[in-house]
Amino acid sequence: MADDDAARRALQRVSDAEREQVAERIRAAAADGRLGLDELDDRLGSALAARTRGDLDAVVDDLGDGVAARPAAEPMAIRAQGSPVQRTGHWVVPERITVNASMSSVLLDFTEATFAGGGCQVDVELSASSLLLVVPEDIAADVDVETRFSGVDVKVAAPPAGPRAVVRVGGTVSMGSVSVRRPGWRRRRQLRKALRARD
């Protein structure tokens, strides 16, 4: 009976969301150093082409994390008064982040981050403060905030056709700024070198 259930499960069709969920796990494994660049490309291709759960299982079986849903990260609340706050490096991005800042600077760097879901809603309340988001080329950003004596500066190319995740920013900004940037070329080169060193 158990074998029959497993066989039926292996033949079940999977959705685009499930494929992307497994792709995110593969990217995380590469970031952890468990996969090299060649394996990363091969497995991403296999995951995105998978039709059944059996196909997806085969891509991540040796990573020990299967295809079950990643536990949802708890919503994050950032409160800053007169001091800078940064989230950089490897971190799990929850589906919602609240930023409440006064006379402060906040940096959210998604370059090496892993998304718990398909994106993140960032709700801001900024007073005489700045928010900088750094998003890699496979992440889309959408900023729609109410501004008072403030500026919004989104310097990214057209969004990717099939973004890995979407970061949406909403809320209010008073005498402050919201900026969105791609990683600088030095940072991109450092990341490529780090991946090659692990290969």
N, C-alpha and C positions, 0 to 999 in steps of 0.2 A: 504493500500500500504506500509506504513512504517513498519507495523507488518510483512508483507510478506518479505520485504527486511531484517529485523532483523532475521527472521527465516532462510532465505537462507544463511545469513552470518554465523549464528551459526553452520550450517552444512558444511561449507567450510573446507577443509582439511588444516592442518597447516604443516609448514616445520620444520626441525630440528633447523634452526636459530630462528624461532619464539618461539619454545619451550625453547630454551636456553635463549632467551630474557626475557621470563616470569620467568624462574628459577633465573635469575640475580636479578629481582625485588623482588622475594621472599627472596633471600639472603640479599638484602638491607633492607627489612622490618625487618628481624631478627636482623640485625646489629643495626637498629634504636630502637629495643626493642618492636616492634609491634607483634612479633611472638616468642613463646618459642621454645625450642629445638625439642620437639615432633611435634609441628605444622610445624616447618621447614622441618623435614624429610618427614612428610606426604605430604606436599604440593609440595615439590620438586619431590617426586615420582609421584604424580598426574600430575604435569606439564610435566614431561619428558615422561609420558605415554599417554598424550593427543593426540587425533586424529583430533579433530575439534576445531574451534574457540570457540564454545560453551563450550567445555571442559576446554579450557584455561581461558575463562571468569569466569567460576565457581570457579577457583582456587584463583583468585585475586579480585573478586567482592568487598569484604568487605575491601580491602586495598585502594580503591578509586583511583587506577591508571590504571585500565583496562589493555588491551594488546597492546595499541598503542605503536609505536616505541618510545623509550627514546630519547629525543632531543640530538642531537650530541653535545658533549662538544667541545669547541673551542680548536684548537691546542695550546699546551703549549710551551712556550719558557723559558728556564732557562739559565741565563747568570750570571756567577760567576767569580769574580776576587779577589783572595786573601781572600775569606771568604767561610765558609761552607753553603750549602743549603740542606734543608731536606723537603721531602713530606712524611708524615706519618699519621697514624690514618685513619679516614674516609675521603676519597676524591674520586672524579669522574675522572677516567683515560680517557683522550681523545684518539683518534685513532693515534695521532702523537705527540711526544714530541721531542723538539730540545734542546740539552744540549751543551752549549758553555762555557767551563770553563778553566781558567788559574790560576795555583797555588792555587787550591781550592779542596774541597771535596764535592761530591754530593751524597745524599742518596735518593733513590726512594723505599719506602716501600709499597708493594702492598698487605700486609697481610689483611688489613681491607678495601681495596679499592673496588670501584664498577666500572666496565668497561662500558664505553658508547657503545662500539661495541664488536666485538669478539676478540679483542686484541689491541696491541699498538706497533707502530714502534717508537723506540727511536733512533734518529740520533744524533751522538756525534761528537764533535770536542774538544778533551781534550789536554791541554798542561800543563805538570807537575801537573796533577790533577788526582783524583781518582773518580770513579763512582762505587757505591755499590747498587745492586738491591736485595731486599729481596722479594722472591716470595713464596707463600704458596704452599702446595702439589698439589692443583688442577690447578695450573698455570704452563704452559710450558715456557721455555726460550731458545732463540736461539741467540747466539752472533757470529757475523761475522764482525770483525773490522780490519782495516789496522793498524799495530802497528810499532812504531819506538822507540827502546830502552824502550819497555813497556811490561806489562804482562797482560794476560787474565786468570782468575781463576774462573771456573764455578764448584761449589761444590753443585750439586743437583743430586738426584737419576734420574733414567730413567724417561722421561716425562710421565705424566699420559696418559692412553689410550684415554680418552675423555676429554681433558683439558677444563676448563671453559673459558680460554683465553690464547693467546700466546703473549709473550713479545719478540719482535725482536730488536736486537741492531746492528746498523751498523754505519760506519763512520771511523774516524781516531783518534788514540791515540798516542801522542808523549811524551815520558818520563813520562808516567802515568800508570794507571791500570784500568781494568774493572773486577769486581767481582760479582758473583751471589751466593746467599745463601738462604737456607730455614730459616724460623724463628727459633730462639733458643727455647729450651724446656721450659725455663722460660716464654717466651712470649706466647707460645702455651698454657701453663697452665693458665696464666692470662686471656687469651681470653675465655677459657673454663669456668673458674670461673665467668667471667662477664656474659656469656650467661646463666649460671645456675641461677645467681642472678636475671636475668630479668624474668626467667620462673615462 
